[in-house]
Each structure stands twice: as structure tokens, then as C-alpha cells.
């Protein structure tokens, strides 16, 4: 995968409106996904090099030059690489609305649209939740989310962790079962991105109205229902582990938030490489705390100086997205 720094040149869920089919289903699905889930709105999606997976290489060390005397020879150097693979998971849902229940509605089209939008919103929340909390432990068909890859804080130095800690995981100092995490993500094709099946112009997303179908009702008898099927074939590809930082063990209660949080945020933000924008994702509780700080602090503010060109809560140059998939009731994990 090659790097791209222009945010508007990448494929995003919100671009599905431009790829909309004749029935309007695909564009509406993409709109609901992007409006209610900041992490899905921001994540660029690139075609994989396999049907339901991606195989690539991670750089583990850079080549270094040598200093020589005039006339001396020198050795060749090389970069070191490790191969890795990612899977694409198939998310599916089906919406069945009984024909009789829809027939008695005053505005049948609007009623069906409202029901479908609720399903689509729940679908998006499920995908976003898997991006943060998903695990392949129960099934190899599931990709590992950020929470599995970035779990244990390092007690000494998160930028250069010990063998026990995980890269880019910071300890916010909280304890108990009422903590939360702040996620900083630098989306880019050669860093971290979503992946969809190769040669799929809709980025793995499908919304299909299959019309009237005979289905089995609650009384085990057949009935006719209007059916819509939703699907998203999506994977998470982390090529460069330095492109994600997590500050975990943050006390959710505003009065209990550690004053050292800003020190962790500054160090974590400064650890990113390259010119791609960095996005911040937080829970409801942390978002409230940052919003309160924006009233009288200059480091947290509302600004239109972002890739979306509209007023958004920002810390420094990071757009802050509130995500329901990030819990205020995480169990703290001791630093290793």
C-alpha cells in the first residue's frame, strides 16, 4: 500500500452517495453510517489484495548510512520486514416488515424508511463497536479491533515499550471498573485503514430491497413481508502500529480525571509521524469533560479548521469524535 496525504482523495463511507444505485438504498445506507459514527466517517477504505483478506509487510527497521574515509568501500544496507495478514469480516442484517403491518400505515414509504434507518443506525454501531472491541478469539472470521491490538499499558515508556507492554498504550492512572480510553488514530493507506474486497466499487457495502417475501411468522405460519438486506464486508488493516495511540485507565468521572492526562495526550500526539491528520475518539463522559473545558480553555475549542470544514470540537489539530462504542465503564488494566 502506498501513502496518500490528501484526505479528500480517499474512499470513505460518506462517498457512497456518489455511487448511489437507482433505488437510493446504497447512498442512504452510507449516509446513516457516516452521520452517526465518527470513526466510520473518518476511516478511509481501500481495496484489499485478496477476496476476503489482505497480506502485506510491516517495516521493522530502517536502513542506515555509513560514514567512510575517502577511497574506502562500504556495505549495502537493507530494511527489515515482517509479513502479516488481515481478514475481512462479513457483517449482515435483514429487515423484515410484515406486509399487513405496513399496509395500515398512513405513509407506507416513510414508515418503512424510518424502520430501515433504525436498523442501519444499529448496523453502524455494531461495526464501530467491533472496530474498537472486536476479537477473533471466538471466531477466525472476525478481525481483531483496536482494543485487542492496543491493550496493556507500558509502565516505563509507551513510545519504546518493554516486552510486556504494548506499543502506544498509555496508563491514565485510573482504577476500578469506571474508566475509559482516548484513541488517537492517524488514518492512511500505509498506516491504518479499512479494507474491502478487491474490485468492489461500493467498498463492500450493500443495501438491497428484495421486495415481498414469504417468511415464517411468530406463530410458525407463513406470512408476506417486505425484506431489505444489509451487508458490509470490512476489515481493519494496521500496517504501522505507530499510527494508533491509546490512553486507557482514564477515570470517567469529570471530577476524578487525572491532571496528567494532558501530558499523555501531548506526548502521544507528538509521537505520530508524517503529515496525515490525526483524529481523536472518546466516550460520552470524556467528550463532556472536553466540551466543558472548551468554555474557558484555549487548547480545547470548536473550530472549522479541519478536514470537514465545519465547526467541530478540537484539541490542538485533532478533531474529537464522540463514539458510543467507547465505554465509560472499562475495567482498568495494570501497566506491565
Secondary structure, 3 states (H helix, E strand, C coil): CCCCCCHHHCCCHHHHHHHCCCCCHHHHHHHHHHHHCHHHHHCCEEECCCCCEEEEEEEEECCCCCCCCCCCCCCCCCCEEEEEEEEEEEEEEEEEEEHHHHHCCCCHHHHHHHHHHHHHHHHHHHHHHHHHHCCCCCCCCCCCCHHHHCCCCCCCCHHHCCCCCCCCEEECCCCCCCEEEEEEECCECCCEEEEECCCCCCCCEEEEEEEEEEEECCCCCEEEEEEEEEEEEEEEEECCHHHEEEEEEEECCHHHCCCCHHHHHHHHHHCCCCCCCCEEEECHHHHHHHHHHHHHCCCEEEECCCCCCCCEEEECCEEEEECCCCCCCECCCCCC
